[in-house]
Amino acid sequence: MSKNTKQTARIPEEALTGSLREYRVPEGGHLIERVKNFYGWQNLRREHNLWPYAKSTSSAPRTHTTALTDAGQKLAGVNFASQDYLSLASHDRVKEAGARAIKDYGVHSAGSAALLGNTSGSLALEKEISDFLFGRETILYPTGWSAGFAAVQGLVRPDDHIVMDVLAHSCLQEGARASTQNVHFHGHLNTRAVERRLQRIRANDTKNGILVVTESLFSMHSDTPDIGVLRALCDEYDAQLLVDCAHDFGSIGDAGLGHLGLQNMVDSADVIIGSFSKTFASNGGFISVKDIETSEYLKYYSATQTFSNALSPVQSAVVLEAFKIVRSKEGKDRRLNLMNNVLYMRAEMEKAGLETLGDPSAIVPVRVGAEGLARIASRNLSNLGAIANLVEYPAVPQGGARFRVQVMSDHTTSDIDKLVVLMLQAMKDAEIEYRTYREDENSSIHTPTISMDEPASRAA
Ligand SMILES: Cc1ncc(COP(=O)(O)O)c(C=O)c1O
């Protein structure tokens, strides 16, 4: 079937309802045939320009960009959909470091880090991260996802327990599922619920391990746990603490240590995992632990380290240069610019009557609500000349669809003004259009209630 779009036709209800969750466990015994219903639903959305995913750019991820939807529609405009928080992906020094690495090493690491995949550049990067975190042991992974998965899978065994925030990232949830059936989800940021689970586990099991898993900045909500309370609970119940700092490491705080730094808790996490893909201009990720015994163990017992090819020399060089900038006065200035942009955007959105969620960070979630309304608003926004990611159930709770606006330090106030005006217009037009569907007596389109009871991102 071709990927056509027909924007003017009345939108069928199925394109405004349903979710990826419905196709996660397809029925039937033929593994290929049974997945095909998904394409039908997806393509219905695509035909009506309501499939905002899998866009491609034809230029660098700068503040203005051009892109193609996966149906081939051209988009151009102000870009708030790229993850390049300190605008380092197009920084001259970072690009030059990548070019130098190609000259010195070629383009490929040609092996897993457990064999001959490390380079002098990747070893220097591990040292740089360890120093930045006040003297830890760091190992690199090909992606942030594989680092998160590896940290859980490398440490947790079937009789152990995991206590995990219900909104923890997919890499952490998948790592947990691969390690043990004893996964205890708790309500988002609810430290009393963490305590109840720890109490219950320790009442029945004093022998096995417990890993408490959280993020320093949850990306769909832009909010943060009280890491000190989690540390104290871990001490009380003999558990270890893992913090995923993918989204704030490098981009938040005076020194760039994210909420771990702001809460003075860098030392309190037994395991820190991070990603380079948000602030450090490259694929890749890391695990940082407190001693060499643990890092050496993980090198051989975390599958994505041992059995996956190491970061390329280009990626290592790019990230190392990005770290140097992050730790310099320029990095500080870029973080300041970023935060000023974020605060300005939140204030302007509020003035315009748009609801922002969570706390100030490079991610500004803007609430839309019902999935159908959000799909129309997202289509409108792209057509008007602004690019921002839509996130909907199951990545966020049902009825809690939102734009996930991603701010960069290089955005200007006029970029932000433009986004606010266009987003307001997109939402207003969407509300009028969506109302016609809701007023249709036969339609079952409704605004579902928000449910925070289940792991939201599991099927995403
Ligand atoms: C909290 C968190 N952890 C890990 C990852 C995975 O990082 P990467 O995209 O670098 O693989 C992400 C990516 O979105 C994330 O949000």
The ligand as an SDF file (V2000), in Angstrom:
LIG
                    3D

 16 16  0  0  0  0  0  0  0  0999 V2000
   15.7210    8.5730   30.3490 C   0  0  0  0  0  0  0  0  0  0  0  0
   16.3520    8.0420   29.1100 C   0  0  0  0  0  0  0  0  0  0  0  0
   17.2630    7.0720   29.2210 N   0  0  0  0  0  0  0  0  0  0  0  0
   17.8660    6.5640   28.1240 C   0  0  0  0  0  0  0  0  0  0  0  0
   17.5550    7.0090   26.8640 C   0  0  0  0  0  0  0  0  0  0  0  0
   18.2000    6.3910   25.6590 C   0  0  0  0  0  0  0  0  0  0  0  0
   19.1910    7.2090   25.1590 O   0  0  0  0  0  0  0  0  0  0  0  0
   19.6690    7.1240   23.6300 P   0  0  0  0  0  0  0  0  0  0  0  0
   18.6130    7.7870   22.8230 O   0  0  0  0  0  0  0  0  0  0  0  0
   20.9480    7.8950   23.6630 O   0  0  0  0  0  0  0  0  0  0  0  0
   19.8430    5.7100   23.2750 O   0  0  0  0  0  0  0  0  0  0  0  0
   16.6230    8.0290   26.7120 C   0  0  0  0  0  0  0  0  0  0  0  0
   16.3110    8.5250   25.3510 C   0  0  0  0  0  0  0  0  0  0  0  0
   15.3760    9.1290   25.0520 O   0  0  0  0  0  0  0  0  0  0  0  0
   15.9960    8.5480   27.8560 C   0  0  0  0  0  0  0  0  0  0  0  0
   15.0600    9.4850   27.7580 O   0  0  0  0  0  0  0  0  0  0  0  0
  1  2  1  0
  2  3  1  0
  2 15  2  0
  3  4  2  0
  4  5  1  0
  5  6  1  0
  5 12  2  0
  6  7  1  0
  7  8  1  0
  8  9  2  0
  8 10  1  0
  8 11  1  0
 12 13  1  0
 12 15  1  0
 13 14  2  0
 15 16  1  0
M  END
$$$$
